[in-house]
Amino acid sequence: MDPMNRRLVVARDQLTRALMRSRMFAKTYRNEDHFEAEVWKVLWRWANRRWPGRAADVLLTSHTSRDRKPWARNGELWEKFKDQRRGPDVPALGSKNRVDIVVRPPGGGSIGIEVEWFSKANRKKKRSASVLAHGLGQAALALAHRDLAVMVIGCSAARGREAQELHRHLARACRGSRMRGVVIK
């Protein structure tokens, strides 16, 4: 494994652990955006510890709701990123697809983060499967432009046993691949 990939794998594994160990996550959220805001804060804190003072340059997102301090995104950097050859958009099946957050550590490379949230409303069998399929698809397509990808799933509406089962399935499905899954209960 070349040094850049090793560095990125270490960063991906660290951010995955930061998400799984965080105690910031609430039991319920109003919607996916509120859950994603918590994911953003956890990633911001992780990035700021890893690269002090550079979190806004490392974490990229199109979501203008992440402009709020103290965890503000760098909108100017996002605009430059949009124009790059391997920018945020991956064209597939007639549409442009992008993950919610892109981590671009100093030294190059990138990690795509796709965030999904299961609410009580979308907990129904068909709806929850469609949310899962959408998230997996977005994370997989991100690998066309990203070196690695992480799918973060908020499962506050699921029973504990169901969330654990989903985590086990994702861990097995992602083993040996460039993608990881994180289930937040």
C-alpha positions in Angstrom: 0.0 0.0 0.0 1.4 3.4 -0.9 1.9 6.0 1.8 -1.0 8.2 0.6 -3.4 5.4 0.8 -2.2 4.3 4.2 -2.6 7.8 5.5 -6.1 8.0 4.1 -7.1 4.6 5.5 -5.8 5.7 8.9 -7.8 9.0 8.7 -10.9 7.1 7.6 -10.6 4.6 10.4 -10.1 7.4 12.9 -13.1 9.4 11.7 -15.2 6.2 11.7 -14.2 5.6 15.4 -14.9 9.2 16.3 -18.4 8.8 14.9 -19.0 5.5 16.6 -17.7 6.7 20.0 -19.3 10.1 20.0 -21.8 10.9 22.8 -23.1 13.9 20.9 -25.9 12.1 19.1 -29.4 12.5 20.4 -32.1 9.8 20.6 -34.3 11.6 18.1 -34.0 14.2 15.4 -36.6 16.4 13.6 -35.2 15.4 10.2 -32.1 14.1 8.3 -30.6 17.6 8.2 -30.5 17.9 12.0 -28.8 14.4 12.2 -26.4 15.4 9.5 -25.6 18.6 11.5 -24.5 16.4 14.4 -22.4 14.3 12.1 -20.8 17.5 10.8 -19.9 18.6 14.4 -18.4 15.3 15.3 -16.3 15.3 12.1 -15.4 19.0 12.7 -14.1 18.3 16.1 -12.2 15.2 14.9 -10.6 17.2 12.0 -9.7 20.1 14.2 -7.9 17.8 16.7 -6.1 16.0 13.8 -5.2 19.2 11.9 -5.6 22.1 14.4 -7.1 25.2 12.8 -7.7 23.5 9.4 -11.1 21.8 9.8 -12.8 24.3 7.5 -10.3 23.5 4.8 -10.4 19.7 5.3 -14.3 19.3 5.5 -16.2 20.3 2.4 -20.0 20.4 1.9 -22.5 22.1 -0.3 -24.9 22.6 2.6 -25.1 26.3 3.4 -26.7 25.4 6.7 -23.1 24.4 7.8 -22.1 28.1 7.6 -22.8 28.6 11.3 -19.9 29.2 13.6 -18.1 27.7 15.4 -18.3 24.8 13.0 -18.5 26.8 9.7 -17.7 25.4 6.4 -15.4 27.2 3.9 -17.9 28.3 1.2 -15.1 29.8 -1.0 -13.2 26.5 -0.9 -16.4 24.7 -1.8 -16.9 26.9 -4.9 -13.4 26.1 -6.1 -13.9 22.4 -5.4 -17.1 22.4 -7.6 -15.0 23.3 -10.6 -12.4 20.6 -10.3 -12.3 17.6 -12.6 -12.8 15.2 -9.7 -15.2 17.6 -7.9 -18.3 16.7 -5.9 -20.6 15.6 -8.8 -20.5 12.1 -10.2 -22.7 11.8 -13.3 -24.6 8.5 -13.5 -28.0 7.5 -15.0 -28.7 11.0 -16.2 -28.2 12.8 -12.9 -25.3 14.3 -10.8 -24.7 12.5 -7.6 -22.7 13.7 -4.6 -22.1 12.7 -1.0 -23.0 15.0 1.8 -19.4 15.7 3.1 -16.0 15.3 1.5 -12.9 15.0 3.7 -9.8 16.3 1.9 -6.8 15.8 4.3 -3.6 17.8 3.8 -1.3 15.7 1.6 -4.0 14.8 -1.0 -6.7 12.2 -1.5 -10.3 12.4 -0.3 -13.0 10.5 1.7 -16.7 10.8 0.8 -19.2 10.8 3.7 -22.8 9.9 2.9 -25.3 10.5 5.7 -28.7 8.8 5.9 -31.3 8.8 8.7 -34.1 6.4 9.5 -37.0 8.2 11.1 -40.2 6.7 12.5 -41.9 7.8 9.2 -39.5 6.0 7.0 -39.1 2.9 9.2 -41.6 1.0 7.2 -40.1 -1.9 5.4 -40.1 -0.5 1.8 -39.1 3.0 2.8 -36.2 1.9 5.1 -34.9 -0.3 2.3 -35.0 2.6 -0.1 -33.2 4.9 2.3 -30.5 2.2 2.7 -30.2 1.5 -1.0 -29.9 5.3 -1.7 -27.2 5.7 0.8 -25.2 2.7 -0.4 -25.6 3.9 -4.0 -24.4 7.4 -3.2 -21.4 6.1 -1.2 -20.5 3.6 -4.0 -20.8 6.2 -6.7 -18.6 8.5 -4.7 -15.7 6.1 -5.1 -15.5 7.2 -8.8 -14.1 10.5 -7.5 -13.1 9.7 -3.9 -10.4 7.3 -2.6 -12.5 6.0 0.2 -16.1 6.4 1.4 -18.1 6.1 4.6 -21.8 5.7 4.9 -23.2 7.0 8.2 -26.7 5.8 9.1 -28.7 7.2 12.0 -31.0 4.5 13.4 -32.7 6.2 16.4 -36.1 4.9 15.2 -34.9 1.3 15.0 -34.8 -1.2 17.9 -31.3 -1.7 19.3 -31.2 -5.3 18.0 -32.1 -4.0 14.5 -29.3 -1.4 14.6 -26.8 -3.9 15.7 -27.8 -6.3 13.0 -27.5 -3.6 10.4 -24.0 -2.7 11.7 -22.9 -6.4 11.4 -24.3 -6.6 7.9 -22.6 -3.4 6.8 -19.3 -4.4 8.4 -19.3 -7.8 6.5 -20.4 -6.2 3.2 -17.6 -3.5 3.4 -14.8 -5.8 4.6 -11.9 -5.6 2.2 -13.4 -2.7 0.2 -12.8 1.1 0.1 -16.1 1.7 1.8 -17.1 1.5 5.5 -20.5 1.8 7.2 -21.2 3.4 10.6 -24.5 2.8 12.4 -25.5 5.4 15.0 -28.2 4.3 17.4 
